[in-house]
Amino acid sequence: MSPLLLFLLTAVAIGAVGLAFVPGVAGSGRAGKRMKALKQSDGRAASGRRQSRADADGRKSKDRRRKSLQEVLDEQNEANKQRKKKTLKKRLIQAGMKGNVAAFYRNSVIIGVCVFLFTWVTGVPVYFALVFGVCAFYVLPRWYVANRTKAFRSKFLDEFPNAIEAIVRGVKAGMPINDSMKVVAAEAKEPVKTEFIRVVEQQSVGKNMGEAILIMFERLPIAEVNFFVVVITVQQQSGGNLSEALGNLSKVLRNRKKMKAKIKAMSSEAKASAGIIGALPFVVGTLVSLVSPTYLLPLFQTPIGNIWLGVAGFMMAMGVFVMYRMVQFEY
């Protein structure tokens, strides 16, 4: 065999071997790339599935929390409807009084008798004096209780945000909420101090936190205390960041307080005008009686004068009521 032919055969053999192995090597590189891309795709898919599961779990957790909150609110609204029927004892307790119904009626009778005797001695006919006495028996004590209730709630709301902030600081410091409430019960101002003492005492006799704070709401059925009850109840049932929730509640209460002060300032002029208009007939009547003592006597000594005096009193009462409602604002 000639050397040239041998060289050609060798070159053909080497080329064949190269053609046999090079595509395999290239193919293995492309296969590796495909495997790597497939693994990356699987990894992204797995990560996406994990993220989807995490999102689904988060949505389920939010749904459960929202459902729990809605259940608490429904229960609270139902309880509030049942508490709307206020007995006299409840009204006295909500005014910060002892709730002695017998003493209340005794004092009412004393006030009615005193007003009757005073008007009768001053020359008012007996039937008018009796009407005044009955009105004083029914109206004046309840008016006093209503004003006492308003003052008690206002004093409580002035200190309540500070008490909640004290609880927040205690919880952030690692104290249990029960111990934080004990601190508030020991160091807060009245009447917040007394109300938290009652809550702590209810816990000491075996009631849980949700049941104990309902005692506070029964004595103070106002929106601010209702918010506090809802926050504590939801946290007890479904967990969550209590310090953050109470901190937000404290901010809400302070904003409500600022809004009340702003409304009070804006309505002070209208209230002053209503007070002046309501007091004007009495002031004019007193001054006229001082200047001319016999000028207004026919209103009290003649039947027709008594009738018109009664009509004037009724119209005056209606006017005072209308003016009072005009300067009252819901907030």
C-alpha positions in Angstrom: 0.0 0.0 0.0 1.3 3.4 -1.0 2.0 5.9 1.7 -0.4 8.4 0.1 -3.3 6.0 0.3 -2.4 5.1 3.8 -2.4 8.8 4.7 -5.8 9.2 3.1 -7.3 6.2 4.9 -5.9 7.5 8.2 -7.3 10.9 7.7 -10.7 9.5 6.8 -10.7 7.3 9.9 -9.7 10.2 12.1 -12.5 12.4 10.5 -15.0 9.6 11.0 -14.0 9.3 14.7 -14.2 13.1 15.1 -17.6 13.2 13.4 -18.8 10.4 15.7 -17.7 12.0 19.0 -17.9 15.8 18.4 -21.7 15.9 17.9 -22.0 13.9 21.1 -19.8 16.3 23.0 -21.8 19.3 21.6 -25.0 17.5 22.3 -23.9 16.8 25.8 -23.2 20.5 26.3 -26.6 21.4 25.0 -28.2 18.7 27.1 -26.4 20.1 30.1 -27.7 23.5 29.4 -31.2 22.1 28.9 -30.9 20.2 32.2 -29.7 23.3 34.0 -32.5 25.4 32.5 -35.0 22.7 33.5 -33.7 22.7 37.0 -33.9 26.4 37.2 -37.4 26.3 35.9 -38.3 23.6 38.4 -36.7 25.8 41.2 -38.7 28.8 40.1 -41.8 26.8 39.9 -41.2 25.3 43.4 -40.4 28.8 44.7 -43.6 30.1 43.1 -45.6 27.3 44.6 -44.1 28.0 48.0 -44.9 31.7 47.6 -48.4 30.9 46.4 -48.9 28.6 49.4 -47.5 31.4 51.7 -49.9 33.9 50.1 -52.8 31.5 50.4 -51.9 30.9 54.1 -51.7 34.6 54.6 -55.0 35.2 53.0 -56.5 32.4 55.1 -55.0 33.9 58.2 -56.5 37.3 57.4 -59.8 35.7 56.6 -59.8 33.9 59.9 -58.9 37.0 61.7 -61.5 39.1 59.9 -64.1 36.4 60.6 -63.1 36.3 64.3 -63.3 40.1 64.5 -66.7 40.1 62.8 -67.9 37.5 65.3 -66.7 39.6 68.2 -68.4 42.7 66.8 -71.6 40.8 66.3 -71.6 39.5 69.8 -70.7 42.9 71.1 -73.6 44.5 69.2 -76.0 41.9 70.4 -74.9 42.5 74.0 -75.3 46.2 73.5 -78.8 45.8 72.3 -79.6 43.8 75.4 -78.0 46.5 77.6 -80.1 49.3 76.1 -82.9 48.7 78.6 -81.5 50.7 81.5 -83.0 50.3 84.9 -82.7 53.1 87.5 -80.1 51.3 89.4 -77.9 51.0 86.2 -78.3 54.7 85.6 -77.2 55.5 89.1 -74.2 53.2 88.8 -73.2 54.7 85.4 -73.3 58.1 87.0 -70.6 57.0 89.5 -73.1 56.7 92.3 -73.8 53.8 94.7 -77.0 52.7 93.0 -79.2 53.1 96.0 -82.7 53.3 94.4 -84.5 53.8 97.8 -82.3 56.8 98.6 -82.9 58.2 95.2 -86.7 58.1 95.6 -86.5 59.5 99.1 -84.5 62.4 97.9 -86.9 62.9 95.0 -89.8 63.1 97.4 -88.0 65.6 99.6 -87.2 67.8 96.6 -90.8 67.7 95.3 -92.3 68.5 98.7 -89.9 71.4 99.2 -90.7 72.9 95.8 -94.5 72.5 96.4 -94.2 74.2 99.8 -92.1 77.0 98.5 -94.4 77.8 95.5 -97.5 77.5 97.7 -96.1 79.9 100.4 -95.1 82.4 97.8 -98.7 82.8 96.6 -98.9 80.3 93.7 -102.3 78.6 93.6 -102.4 75.1 95.1 -102.9 73.2 91.9 -100.0 75.0 90.2 -97.9 74.5 93.2 -98.8 70.8 93.1 -97.8 70.6 89.4 -94.5 72.3 90.1 -93.9 69.8 93.0 -94.6 66.8 90.8 -92.4 68.1 88.0 -89.6 68.8 90.6 -90.1 65.2 92.0 -89.6 63.6 88.6 -87.4 66.0 86.6 -84.8 67.5 88.9 -83.3 64.3 90.3 -83.1 62.7 86.8 -81.6 65.9 85.4 -79.0 65.7 88.2 -78.2 62.1 87.4 -77.9 62.9 83.7 -75.4 65.7 84.4 -73.5 63.6 86.9 -73.3 60.8 84.2 -72.0 63.2 81.6 -69.4 64.6 84.0 -68.3 61.2 85.1 -67.8 60.0 81.6 -65.9 63.2 80.6 -63.6 62.8 83.6 -63.0 59.1 82.7 -62.2 59.9 79.0 -59.7 62.5 80.0 -57.5 59.9 81.7 -58.4 56.8 79.7 -55.9 57.3 76.8 -53.1 57.7 79.4 -54.1 54.4 81.0 -54.0 52.6 77.6 -50.6 54.0 76.9 -49.4 52.7 80.3 -50.7 49.3 79.3 -48.9 49.5 76.0 -45.6 50.4 77.6 -46.0 47.5 80.0 -46.7 45.0 77.3 -43.7 46.3 75.2 -41.5 45.9 78.3 -42.5 42.2 78.5 -45.1 42.4 81.2 -48.3 40.3 80.9 -51.4 42.4 80.3 -52.8 41.5 83.7 -49.8 43.0 85.4 -50.0 46.0 83.2 -53.6 46.6 84.3 -52.6 46.2 87.9 -50.1 49.0 87.5 -52.8 51.2 86.0 -55.2 50.2 88.8 -52.5 51.3 91.3 -51.2 54.5 89.7 -54.0 56.0 87.5 -56.2 58.9 88.5 -59.8 58.6 89.4 -62.2 57.4 88.0 -60.0 55.2 85.8 -58.3 53.8 88.8 -61.5 52.5 90.4 -62.7 51.0 87.1 -59.5 49.1 86.5 -59.5 48.0 90.2 -62.9 46.3 89.5 -61.4 44.6 86.4 -58.5 43.3 88.4 -60.8 42.1 91.1 -63.0 40.2 88.6 -59.9 38.4 87.3 -58.9 37.5 90.9 -62.1 35.7 91.3 -61.6 33.5 88.3 -62.9 35.4 85.3 -60.9 35.8 82.1 -59.8 39.1 80.6 -62.7 39.2 78.2 -65.3 38.7 80.9 -63.7 41.1 83.3 -63.5 44.1 81.0 -67.2 43.7 80.3 -67.8 45.0 83.8 -66.2 48.3 82.8 -68.4 48.5 79.7 -71.5 47.9 81.8 -70.6 50.8 84.0 -69.4 53.0 81.1 -71.4 52.1 77.9 -69.5 54.5 75.6 -67.8 54.0 72.3 -64.3 54.4 73.7 -64.7 51.6 76.2 -66.4 49.5 73.5 -63.3 49.9 71.3 -61.1 48.7 74.2 -63.3 45.7 74.9 -63.2 44.7 71.2 -59.4 45.0 71.0 -58.8 42.9 74.1 -61.5 40.3 73.1 -60.1 39.8 69.6 -56.5 39.5 70.9 -57.6 36.9 73.5 -59.4 34.9 70.8 -57.2 35.1 67.7 -53.9 36.6 69.0 -51.9 39.4 67.4 -49.7 42.3 68.3 -51.5 43.7 71.4 -49.2 46.6 71.9 -49.7 47.8 68.3 -53.5 47.5 68.6 -53.6 49.3 71.9 -51.3 52.0 70.6 -53.5 52.6 67.6 -56.5 52.7 70.0 -54.8 55.3 72.1 -54.2 57.5 69.1 -57.8 57.1 68.0 -59.0 58.1 71.5 -56.8 61.2 71.6 -58.0 62.2 68.1 -61.6 61.8 69.3 -60.9 64.0 72.3 -59.4 66.7 70.1 -62.4 66.5 67.8 -64.8 66.9 70.8 -62.8 69.9 72.1 -63.0 71.5 68.6 -66.7 70.9 68.3 -67.2 72.3 71.8 -65.3 75.5 70.9 -67.2 75.9 67.6 -70.6 75.5 69.3 -69.9 77.7 72.4 -71.3 80.8 70.7 -74.5 79.1 69.8 -74.8 77.7 73.4 -74.3 81.1 74.9 -76.9 82.6 72.6 -79.4 79.8 73.6 -78.7 80.4 77.3 -79.2 84.2 77.0 -82.5 83.8 75.0 -83.8 81.1 77.4 -83.0 83.3 80.5 -84.3 86.5 79.0 -88.0 86.1 80.0 -87.1 85.3 83.6 -84.7 88.2 83.8 -87.2 90.7 82.3 -90.0 89.4 84.6 -87.8 89.8 87.7 -86.7 93.4 86.7 -90.3 94.4 85.9 -91.4 93.0 89.3 -88.8 95.1 91.1 -89.7 98.3 89.3 -93.5 97.7 89.4 -94.4 94.9 91.9 -98.1 94.8 91.0 -97.7 94.7 87.2 -97.4 91.0 86.8 -99.8 90.0 89.7 -102.8 89.3 87.3 -100.8 86.4 85.8 -100.9 84.7 89.2 -104.1 86.0 90.7 -106.6 85.6 87.9 -107.8 82.5 86.2 -107.2 83.9 82.7 -103.7 85.0 83.8 -103.0 81.5 85.1 -104.0 80.0 81.8 -101.8 82.3 79.8 -99.0 81.8 82.3 -99.3 78.0 81.7 -99.3 78.6 77.9 -96.2 80.8 78.2 -94.5 78.2 80.3 -95.3 75.4 77.8 -94.0 77.5 74.9 -91.0 78.5 76.8 -90.2 74.8 77.6 -90.6 73.9 73.9 -88.3 76.7 72.8 -85.7 75.7 75.4 -85.9 72.1 74.2 -85.5 73.1 70.5 -82.5 75.4 71.3 -81.0 72.6 73.3 -81.3 70.1 70.5 -79.9 72.6 68.0 -76.6 73.0 69.9 -76.1 69.3 70.6 -73.7 67.5 68.2 -73.1 63.8 67.8 -69.5 62.8 67.5 
